[in-house]
Every structure is written in C-alpha cells, then in structure tokens.
C-alpha cells in the first residue's frame, strides 16, 4: 500500500540531489534531522490517508529519538501542498535539485530541541 524511507543526518546545506544521493554515507547516529528520502503510496490506495499516516509515524519516530527536525524535498504543486497540510514549512527553493525538476526543501520542527 505505502512505503517510506528515511535516514538520520545533520545536513542543512545542499542544492542538488547529486550532493546527497549516496544516503548510507550521509547517515549519522547522533544526527538531529530525520530526512525523508522517499514516500510512495500505490496509485489504487491514494487519497485514503496512507501517506499522511506514514508521515505522522515518521514525525512520531523523530520525536521519540529527540530529533529536532523532519526534513524532505518536495516538488512544487500537489506534493508541496500535501506536506504543508501536515505542518511542514517551506525553507528554500532548490531550482536545480533534479536535472528535470526543481524542489522545495521543507521542514517540520518537532519541538524537541
């Protein structure tokens, strides 16, 4: 039905996916940020709250580990609006994040810092 992939890190400064693509090398055990690498919901299962539930569980995980922030990059349009509804704030535009698409760095502050 749905799938989420994440890691813990401290990266605040990146502009392109190429800079962060090797996720295992960026993982740090004492990081303060949970970065959502990937979130997907099967097309037939969309609009049933599964994506929202996955993000809520990641936020709960971040809080339980006393992480400060949940971070992700969203493409403009529906995805950015989806994350805003879940409490994420746009931090900065990444005009060349992917070769074919811009992105918006978005963050959710957990309140545990």
C-alpha positions as CSV (number, residue, x, y, z in Angstrom):
1,X,0.0,0.0,0.0
2,X,2.7,2.5,1.0
3,X,6.3,2.9,1.7
4,X,8.6,5.4,3.4
5,X,12.4,5.5,3.5
6,X,14.4,7.8,5.8
7,X,17.8,8.4,7.5
8,X,19.2,10.5,10.3
9,X,21.7,13.2,9.5
10,X,22.8,16.8,10.1
11,X,22.8,18.1,6.6
12,X,21.3,21.6,6.2
13,X,23.1,22.8,3.1
14,X,22.6,21.1,-0.2
15,X,21.3,22.3,-3.6
16,X,21.2,19.2,-5.8
17,X,20.2,15.5,-5.4
18,X,23.7,14.6,-6.6
19,X,25.2,16.0,-3.4
20,X,23.1,13.7,-1.2
21,X,22.4,10.7,-3.4
22,X,24.6,8.2,-1.5
23,X,22.3,8.1,1.5
24,X,24.2,5.4,3.6
25,X,27.3,7.6,3.6
26,X,25.2,10.6,5.0
27,X,23.6,8.6,7.9
28,X,24.9,9.6,11.3
29,X,23.7,8.0,14.6
30,X,23.9,11.3,16.5
31,X,22.2,13.4,13.9
32,X,19.4,15.8,14.7
33,X,17.4,15.6,11.5
34,X,15.2,12.8,10.1
35,X,15.4,13.2,6.3
36,X,12.6,11.6,4.4
37,X,14.2,10.1,1.3
38,X,11.2,8.6,-0.3
39,X,7.4,8.3,0.3
40,X,5.1,6.4,-2.0
41,X,1.6,5.1,-1.9
42,X,0.2,2.7,-4.5
43,X,-2.0,4.6,-7.0
44,X,-5.0,2.5,-6.2
45,X,-4.6,3.3,-2.5
46,X,-4.2,7.1,-2.7
47,X,-6.5,9.6,-1.1
48,X,-7.2,7.2,1.8
49,X,-4.8,8.8,4.4
50,X,-2.0,6.3,4.0
51,X,0.6,8.9,3.0
52,X,-0.4,11.2,5.9
53,X,-0.2,8.2,8.3
54,X,3.3,7.3,7.1
55,X,4.5,10.9,7.6
56,X,2.8,11.1,11.0
57,X,4.6,7.9,12.1
58,X,8.0,9.4,10.9
59,X,7.3,12.5,12.9
60,X,6.5,10.3,16.0
61,X,9.7,8.4,15.4
62,X,11.7,11.7,15.2
63,X,10.2,12.9,18.4
64,X,10.8,9.6,20.2
65,X,14.5,9.9,19.2
66,X,14.6,13.5,20.3
67,X,15.4,14.7,16.8
68,X,14.9,18.4,16.1
69,X,13.5,18.3,12.5
70,X,11.9,16.2,9.9
71,X,13.2,17.3,6.5
72,X,12.3,16.5,2.9
73,X,12.4,17.9,-0.6
74,X,9.1,18.1,-2.4
75,X,8.3,19.1,-6.0
76,X,6.0,22.1,-6.4
77,X,2.3,21.6,-6.7
78,X,0.4,18.8,-5.1
79,X,3.2,17.3,-3.0
80,X,4.3,20.6,-1.5
81,X,0.7,21.4,-0.6
82,X,0.3,17.9,0.9
83,X,3.3,18.4,3.2
84,X,2.1,21.9,4.2
85,X,-1.2,20.5,5.3
86,X,0.8,18.1,7.6
87,X,2.7,21.0,9.2
88,X,5.8,21.3,7.1
89,X,7.1,24.7,6.2
90,X,9.0,25.7,3.0
91,X,12.6,26.6,3.8
92,X,14.1,27.3,0.4
93,X,13.7,26.6,-3.3
94,X,16.2,24.2,-4.9
95,X,15.8,25.2,-8.6
96,X,18.2,22.5,-9.9
97,X,17.5,19.7,-7.4
98,X,16.9,17.2,-10.1
99,X,18.0,17.6,-13.8
100,X,14.4,17.6,-14.8
101,X,12.7,19.2,-11.8
102,X,13.1,21.9,-9.1
103,X,12.3,21.1,-5.5
104,X,11.4,22.8,-2.2
105,X,13.3,22.0,1.0
106,X,10.6,21.6,3.6
107,X,10.9,21.0,7.4
108,X,8.8,20.1,10.3
109,X,10.1,21.2,13.7
110,X,9.4,18.5,16.3
111,X,9.7,20.8,19.3
112,X,12.3,18.5,21.0
113,X,15.4,20.7,20.7
